[in-house]
Amino acid sequence: AHELATPLATIKTVVGELDRELAGREGLDHVREDLALVRAEVARSRSILDQLSIAAGELRGEAPTRVSLQALEQTLD
Protein backbone atom coordinates (compact mmCIF):
# COMPACT_ATOMS: atom_id res chain seq x y z
CA ALA A 1 0.00 0.00 0.00
CA HIS A 2 2.84 2.38 0.83
CA GLU A 3 4.39 1.89 -2.60
CA LEU A 4 1.15 3.06 -4.20
CA ALA A 5 0.38 5.78 -1.66
CA THR A 6 3.55 7.70 -2.49
CA PRO A 7 2.80 8.23 -6.20
CA LEU A 8 -0.82 9.02 -5.36
CA ALA A 9 0.36 11.75 -3.00
CA THR A 10 2.60 13.12 -5.76
CA ILE A 11 -0.28 13.16 -8.22
CA LYS A 12 -2.49 14.93 -5.68
CA THR A 13 0.20 17.57 -5.14
CA VAL A 14 0.70 18.16 -8.87
CA VAL A 15 -3.05 18.46 -9.44
CA GLY A 16 -3.20 21.09 -6.70
CA GLU A 17 -0.33 23.01 -8.27
CA LEU A 18 -1.98 22.90 -11.69
CA ASP A 19 -5.25 24.08 -10.18
CA ARG A 20 -3.50 27.05 -8.58
CA GLU A 21 -1.73 27.82 -11.85
CA LEU A 22 -5.08 27.92 -13.65
CA ALA A 23 -6.72 30.21 -11.11
CA GLY A 24 -8.06 33.34 -12.75
CA ARG A 25 -7.54 32.07 -16.30
CA GLU A 26 -10.60 31.98 -18.48
CA GLY A 27 -11.62 29.37 -21.01
CA LEU A 28 -10.03 26.39 -19.28
CA ASP A 29 -13.11 24.84 -17.71
CA HIS A 30 -12.48 21.54 -19.48
CA VAL A 31 -9.01 21.38 -17.89
CA ARG A 32 -10.45 22.16 -14.45
CA GLU A 33 -13.01 19.38 -14.95
CA ASP A 34 -10.20 16.96 -15.85
CA LEU A 35 -8.27 18.00 -12.74
CA ALA A 36 -11.36 17.46 -10.60
CA LEU A 37 -11.72 13.98 -12.10
CA VAL A 38 -8.07 13.16 -11.36
CA ARG A 39 -8.47 14.48 -7.81
CA ALA A 40 -11.57 12.32 -7.28
CA GLU A 41 -9.85 9.22 -8.64
CA VAL A 42 -6.83 9.79 -6.41
CA ALA A 43 -9.14 10.06 -3.39
CA ARG A 44 -10.95 6.88 -4.49
CA SER A 45 -7.65 5.04 -4.92
CA ARG A 46 -6.43 6.24 -1.53
CA SER A 47 -9.64 4.99 0.07
CA ILE A 48 -9.20 1.57 -1.55
CA LEU A 49 -5.61 1.40 -0.28
CA ASP A 50 -6.76 2.30 3.22
CA GLN A 51 -9.39 -0.45 3.11
CA LEU A 52 -6.82 -2.98 1.88
CA SER A 53 -4.40 -1.97 4.64
CA ILE A 54 -7.08 -2.37 7.29
CA ALA A 55 -8.09 -5.75 5.87
CA ALA A 56 -4.43 -6.83 5.96
CA GLY A 57 -4.18 -5.81 9.61
CA GLU A 58 -1.95 -2.79 9.08
CA LEU A 59 -2.50 0.02 11.55
CA ARG A 60 -2.16 3.64 10.54
CA GLY A 61 -0.88 4.70 13.96
CA GLU A 62 -2.46 5.41 17.26
CA ALA A 63 -5.93 6.85 17.45
CA PRO A 64 -5.88 10.55 18.34
CA THR A 65 -6.64 11.47 21.93
CA ARG A 66 -7.24 14.77 23.64
CA VAL A 67 -4.40 16.06 25.80
CA SER A 68 -4.60 19.10 28.02
CA LEU A 69 -2.00 21.81 27.68
CA GLN A 70 -0.92 21.12 31.28
CA ALA A 71 -0.39 17.42 30.56
CA LEU A 72 1.62 18.31 27.47
CA GLU A 73 3.80 20.73 29.45
CA GLN A 74 4.46 18.05 32.08
CA THR A 75 5.44 15.57 29.37
CA LEU A 76 7.94 18.04 27.93
CA ASP A 77 9.62 18.74 31.27
N, C-alpha and C positions, 0 to 999 in steps of 0.2 A: 504494500500500500504506500509506503514511504517513497518508493521509487517512482510511483505515478503522481503522488501528491506534489512533489517538487516541480515537475514541468507544469502541472495545473496551476500552481501558484505563480509561476513565471507568466503563463498565458493570461491569468487574471490581472497581473501587474501591467502587462503590455496593453491589454484592452483598456484599462483605466487611463494609461498615458495617451493612447490614441483618442479616447473620449475627451480628455482635457485639451488635446491639440485641436480637436474639431470644434470646441466651444466657440460660439459666436460666428461660425462660418455658415453661410446659407447654402442651400441646394445640396446638402449631403445627407438628407434624411435616410436614404437607402443604406448609406454606410453606418449611420447610427443604429439602424434596425439590425444590420448584420452584427455590429458589436454587441447589441443587446442579446442577440441569439447566442453568440459565443459565450457571453457572460452567464447566461442561463444554463448552457450546456456544461460549462465548467462547474457551476454550483451543483448541477445534477450529478456529474461525475464524482465530485467531492463527497456528496451524500452517499453515493453507492460505495465509495471506498471506506467511508466511516462505518457503514453497515457491515461490510465485509470484515473490517477490523474487529468490530464488536463480536461478530459471529465466530471469528477465529480466536477470541479470548484476549485480544490486545486491549490494553487500557490506555486511555489518552491522558493519564495523569490523575492526580487527586481531584476529587470534587471540591469546588470552591466553598469556603466557609467564611463566615463573618468574623472579623478580628477587631477588637476595640483598639483605638490609638494607644491607650495605656498598655495593653498587652503587647502591642508591637514594640513600644518603647522598651519594655522590660526584656523582650527577646533580644533587642539590639545591644543592651548593656552587657 
